[in-house]
Amino acid sequence: MSLYQDLAQQTAKLIENGVLRTGDRLPSIRQACRSNDVSPITVTQAYQVLESRGLIEARPKSGYFVRGRLARSLPEPTPTRPLGESTTLAVSDFIFQILDSVRDPGIVPLGSSFPSPHLFPLDRLGRFLATAARQFDPLSTVTDLPPGNAELRRQIALRYLNQGALVSPNEIIVTSGAMEGLNLCLQAVTRPGDLIAVESPTFYAGLQASERLGLRVIEIPTHPRLGVDLDALDAALSRHPIKACLFMLNFANPTGSCVPDEHRQALLAILRRHEVPLIEDDVYAELHFGPPPLCSKAADSSGLVMHVSSFAKCLAPGYRLGWVAAGRYAEAIRRQKLATSLGTAVPIQIAVAEYLKYGAYDKHLRRLRQSLEAQLTSLINAVEIHFPPGTRLARPSGGYFLWLELPAGVDSLRLHQDALARGISIAPGPIFSAQREFGHYLRLNFGHPDTPVQQAALATLGQLIKAQC
């Protein structure tokens, strides 16, 4: 065996044994030369062999890193089959009970809805915020009332332009986070007692907002990878007086599904035919691991799409800064915003606008996506090692959630309690359903770095699941 083959084999064994783990940086060529007493060409050839085997990857100007191992092929969860009838919501107390139990920072946050704050450039954002506060023009308290700061709306419009969507800054309304945006959109197009369509499963915050507004929901079947079932949606729109669709088309919470571009265009065509607006909760769109999905606003020829997003999941957690690209509903939503919260914190709007201009946002996003993808691979590997046969999982191509179907008979609510008693949070399946379905499903968060504590937590979780089988 030649020197470079020997070095490649030694390194591969370190990866196989878990000494070098997914995302770890390998020694530089110079360091490897010194520690192994070999030439630079030997190290380069060894790394090329490892790269060709898919064990490591080269990152420009950063070096070589351990790639995630390809997981064994666990099947996808089965497509959902909700009952297809409207539901009067009574879920908030149940959801709050689950969520309040996982606020302790000492809990392993597998059930969290948020990524690790350490993934974001908060120090640099803080400097922009400090500058905005020092140079704050008192007149902006009036000029930056809804629809919001003009420069921030221009920067958001430029982000749309990069995605092939011509969105005027005049249709963008700045909000205090995406949740306010969703509420404003629902208020603009519905009244108490109206019926809206949601995915099955769906993000529980949308259910809570709908319950607060006195709305009924009908759950539309979904595929764990492809998202909304278009035939079922078309049939529901034909049979029921649906006033709006509240969907996540990109990396949905909890499933991670992403509606393919051609399906998305067909979905928008269905909504145009029925003249039903789409409220798109799109807070994870920037967290794609491959090519970005088609922006719905780029395919929206009728102004029916109310595109809701925020900076919380990709740049500025805690800043509570979002927006709605509201199409034909812009004026109605602007008035709703004025009537409910009057405005969004002006210094934060100014600071984020300046960051978007000068803060290397796209560079940050590239690093963030690499971290999340590596953490996803680590989580899938741990699930395949520790969870019992019969487990199914959806493989998302973005976001930071992993949706699992556990063997029949496992009670994810009981699992939640048992795990919490051991310092581990999970998100049990029933909180994602108006009818509390998905009793043997759970959602796990891979937005936090893979650590020995998290690995031990996943091993414990696997034991708890096996105990129920």
Number of C-alpha atoms within 10 A of each C-alpha: 7 9 15 20 17 13 22 22 16 13 20 19 13 13 20 13 10 10 11 17 19 23 22 15 18 18 14 15 18 12 13 18 17 12 9 12 10 16 15 16 12 22 24 17 16 22 24 17 19 21 18 11 11 14 20 26 21 16 11 7 6 9 13 20 20 22 23 23 18 12 14 10 9 16 13 17 20 13 16 19 14 18 12 14 11 16 16 16 18 14 19 17 10 12 17 12 10 20 17 9 13 22 12 11 8 9 19 22 26 24 23 22 19 17 23 16 16 9 19 20 14 15 9 12 19 15 13 21 20 15 15 19 15 9 10 14 12 9 8 14 16 11 14 20 20 22 26 27 23 20 18 24 23 17 18 21 21 18 15 18 15 11 16 15 18 16 20 16 19 17 21 29 26 33 30 18 23 24 21 22 29 26 18 20 29 24 16 17 16 18 13 13 13 17 23 24 23 24 27 29 28 24 21 19 15 19 25 20 17 25 20 14 17 16 21 20 26 23 26 29 23 25 22 27 21 19 27 27 19 17 12 16 21 16 12 18 21 11 8 14 13 21 18 24 24 24 23 28 27 31 28 29 25 27 31 27 28 26 25 16 15 9 16 22 16 13 21 21 16 17 20 18 11 13 14 20 24 24 23 23 26 20 24 23 22 22 23 24 16 10 7 14 18 20 21 24 23 15 18 18 13 15 17 21 26 29 24 27 25 26 20 21 23 21 22 18 18 12 16 19 24 22 25 31 29 26 22 15 19 21 17 15 28 26 15 18 25 14 10 10 12 13 21 25 18 21 22 22 25 23 20 25 21 19 19 17 12 10 16 10 14 11 9 15 18 14 12 20 21 16 19 24 26 21 23 28 21 24 22 21 16 18 22 18 14 17 21 17 12 12 19 22 24 22 22 23 20 24 32 28 29 23 25 24 23 25 19 13 11 19 21 25 20 16 22 23 17 16 22 17 11 13 16 22 29 26 26 24 25 23 27 28 22 26 17 13 16 20 20 20 25 27 25 22 25 28 25 22 19 19 11 9 10 18 16 13 21 22 16 17 23 18 14 18 23 16 11 14 14
